[in-house]
Amino acid sequence: MLSYVKNLVTSAAVIAATLAATQSAQAEDRVTLGWGRMFTNDALGDQKDRWRTGGYQVSRIRGYSWNGALPTTPGEILEFRASAQIIAPEDLVSPPPTDRRYAAQLSFGLHTQFDWHGNDVSIGSDLVLLGPQTGISNFQKWVHNMVGLEEPTVIDDQIGNGIYPTLDAEVGRKFALGDRAEIRPFVQAQAGVETFLRVGGDLVIGTLGRDDLMVRDSITGQRYRAVEGTRDQGVSIILGGDIARVFDSALLPSDGVATLTEDRSRLRAGMHWQGEKASVFYGVTYLSKEFDQQPEGQLVGGLNLNLKF
């Protein structure tokens, strides 16, 4: 199964890179179609500052035009994605001896989204950096000193420097449930910094954002708007969940005290509000245990705010 996942995402990424490269001659015709971002933090969830404690993901979408539907050719839509994430033990000063190690993660990637026989497809690759080389742990230490908090000593035993090329592919399909609801089951595979196979689905109640280009946040699985379609005002409710079989993780090394939990699940709910000149998304996601010694799951909040002047 592990080799199948790696072959799947490798083939998908090669296709995406090849097709994107063939269109480089037309790069001057591309425009920025939109920006998307998602801020995640357990301060917006269970407020306990632990494990998947914080992250930020941003997407810049480049293409020729957006008419509310994905193109059928891979490479026409390009997503330049960057993200930063802090993963920490339960206590930043005196963690339990069986807790996971601190990890600082920074990534940069190129993805493409397209329509394949009525299915939404996203394929691409990211270069994921771990360790002190990211500068994230030093930044966190500086913030703690600035606000008078105790310096996080777990940084000294963080996961070391590493670079992990990571390949990712997702296939989903939308099904209308009447006029005001839509469900989208999906399958996702990833190989690299974490290698897994995931299945799940998302339910949107309301018509807001139906013709937007959406991108999935890697931590919570919440989908955020990257390109705006019809600017309708109103509210949509988003519910979703997924389960993954995790085969390998550089964030939980095999020689560490904390041992990887093979099955990982997420349950999420959120609300998207669109006004005349502003939009807000707020959601909460339950993340199940990621390592065997983890005593319980956690709640992580996600926030997306857009203002137009």
N, C-alpha and C positions, 0 to 999 in steps of 0.2 A: 504493500500500500504506500509506503514511504517513497519508493522509487517512482510509483505511478504519479504521486503528487508533484514530485520534482520534475518529471518529464512533461507533465501537463503545463505547469507554469513556465517552464523553460521554452517550450514550443510556442506558447502564447506570446511571451515576451519577445522572442526572436521575430515572429510575424509582425508584432507591433513596431519594433525598432526598424525593421526592413521597410515597411510601408511608410513609416514616418520619414525615413531617410530619402525615399524616392520623391517626396514632395518638398524637399529642402529648396529646390530651385524656385519654388513658388512662395518661399517664405515671406518675401516682401509684400505679398497680397494678404497676409494674415493680419488680423487685428485682435486686440484683447476684447474678448466677448464678456468677460466678467471675472470677479474675484469671489472666492468663498473662504470662510474661516470658521473654525470651531475651537473654543476654549473649554477645556475640561479640567475639573478639579473636585476632589472629594470635599472641599470646603463648601461646594454647592450641593453636596449630597449628604453624607452622614457626618461631615465636619470632624473627622478623626485623623486626618493627615497621615495616611499610611498606604503602603502597597502601590496601587496605581494612583498616585496622589495628585499628579498634575500633568497637563500637556496642552500643546497648541499646534493646530494643523492649519495650513493655509494653501489655497490652490489658485493658480492663475490660469485661466482658460484662454487659449489662442485658437483661432479658426477663421473661416471665411465669412460665416454668417450663422445666425441661430433663428430658426423658425418654429421652435417649440418641439422639434423631433430630432433624434440622433441621425446623423448621416449613415449611409450604408457602407461607406468606405473607411476602413481603419486608417488613422493618420490625419484625417481632415480636422478632427478635434484633438488638440493636444493639451494635456493638463500638466503644468509644472507644479509639483507638489513639494512642500517642505514641512517638516514637523520637528518638534522638540518635546521630550518627555522625561519626567523624573519618576523613578520607581524606587520605593524606599521600604525598609522594614517598619514594623509597627511603632517603634520608638526610635527617634533619631539620635538619642544619646545612649540609652541602655536597652537595646533590643533583646528579646528572648534569644537564647543561644541557638534555637532551631529555626529562626526567622530567615527570610531571604535577604540577600545582600543588596546594598544600594546600587542602582544603575542609572547612569545618565545617557540618554539616547538622542541622537540628532540624525535626521535623514533628509535626503534630497532625491527627487525622482521625476520620471517622465512617464505619463500614462496616456492612453487614448481610449475614447469611448465611441461606440458605434452600434448600429442596429444590424443584427444578423438573424434573418428570417423571423422578425418580430420579437427577438430577444435583445435585451439591453446587455451589452458586453463592455467590460472594462478590463484592459490588460496593460501591463507596464512593469517597470522595475524601479527600485530605489537603492541608493547607496546609503547604508545605515552605519553610523559611527557610534561606538560605545566608549565609555571611559572618561578619564580626566581631559583627554584631548578635545572633547566637545566644549569645554569651558563652563558647562552647566553647573557642575558641583561648586566651582569657585564663585559663580554668580549667586547660588543659593547661600553659600557661606557669607558672602558680602551683604546680602539682604538681611540675614539673621543678625549680623553685627550692627547694621544700620538701624534696625527697629528694636534692638536691645534684647533679642531672643538668644537663648543658649546655642552655642555653635554646634552644628550637627557633626558629631564625632564619627558616625558611620561612614562618612565620606572617605575617611582614611582607609577603609577596607572595601571600597567599591569595586565592582567588576572592572577589570583592566581594559586598556585600549584595544580596540578591535575594529575591523572594517568588514562589513557583511553585505555583499551584493544580494539583494532580495527581490524575488520575482513574485508577481501577484496577478491573479486572474479572477474575475467574478462574472457570472452569467445570471441574469434575472429576467423575469417576464411579468408584465402588468396584466391584471385581470380586473375589469370593472365589476363592482358590486352595486348595481343600481346607478343612479345619477350622482350620488354624493359620497361614494366610497370606492376605494381601490386597494387591492392586495397585490403584493409583489414578492413571491417566493424567489430565493436565490441560492446559488452554490458558489462558494469561494474556495480557492486553493492558494497557498503561499509557501514558498521555499526560501529560506535564508536565515535571517536573525531569529525567526521562529518559523517552524515548518508545521503546517496544519491543513486539514480539510474541514470546511465548515458548511453547514446548511442552515437556512433560516427563512424568515419572511418579515415583511413590513406591511402594516395596514394604515392607510391614510383615510380619515373620516373628514370630508370636506373637499372642496374643489381648489382651494388655495395651493398654488405651486405645482399644479398638475403638469404644466408644460415647461417647468424649469429644468435645467440640467443639474442633477444632484450628484454629490460625492459622499462617500461613506467615511466617517471618522474611524480611525484604526483602533482606538481604545474602547469606545462605547458602542460602536456600530451605528450610532445615529447618523442619518443622512442630512447633509446641509446643502443649501442652495449655492451653486457656483456661477450659474448664468440665469438671469431672470427672464421668464417668459411673459405671459400676460400679467399686467400689474393689477390684479383684482385685490380688493380690500376684503378683509374678513379673517376667519380663524379656521385652522385645521388641527385636528388631533392626530397624533402619530403614535402607533403602538407597534412593537416588534420584539423579536427574539431570535436567538440562534444557538446552536450547539456545535462544538468543534472537537475533533480528535487531534490532539497535539502530539507530534512525533519527536520534536526536538526544540530546544529553546536556549539561545545563548544568554538569556536573562536568568536562567536557572541552570547553571552548569552542572553536568553530571557528577563532578567531583565535589560538589558543595553539600552542605548539611541539609538544605531545603531541597526536597526531591519533587520533580515535576509531576503534577496531576494530569493524567492523559486526557480526561474529559473536562471541557470548559464550556460554560454556558453564560448567556447574557439575556436579560429581560429589560426592556426599555419602554418609556412612555414620554411623550413630549407634546408641546403646544407651539404652533407657529401662528403668529399674529402679523398681519400686514396692514399698515395704515397708509395714509396719502404720501408721507415722506419718510417713513421709517418702518422697519420690520424687526421682529424679535422672535427668536426661537429659544425655548428653555426646555430641557429634558433631563430626566433622571434614569440612570441605568444601574441595574443590579448585576454585579460581576461575581460569578461563583469562585470558589477556591482555585488558585492556580498552582499551589504546591501542597503536598500532603500534610505538612505541619501547620498550615494556615488554619486558625481556629474557626473562621467564618468567612462568608463573602463580604462584599462592601457595596456601598452606594456611591456613584460618581455622577456629578451634575455636569451638564453641557450647556453652553451659552453661545448664541450667535446674534449679534446686533448689527444692523445696517441702518445708516442715516443718509438721507439725501438732502442737500441744501440748494 
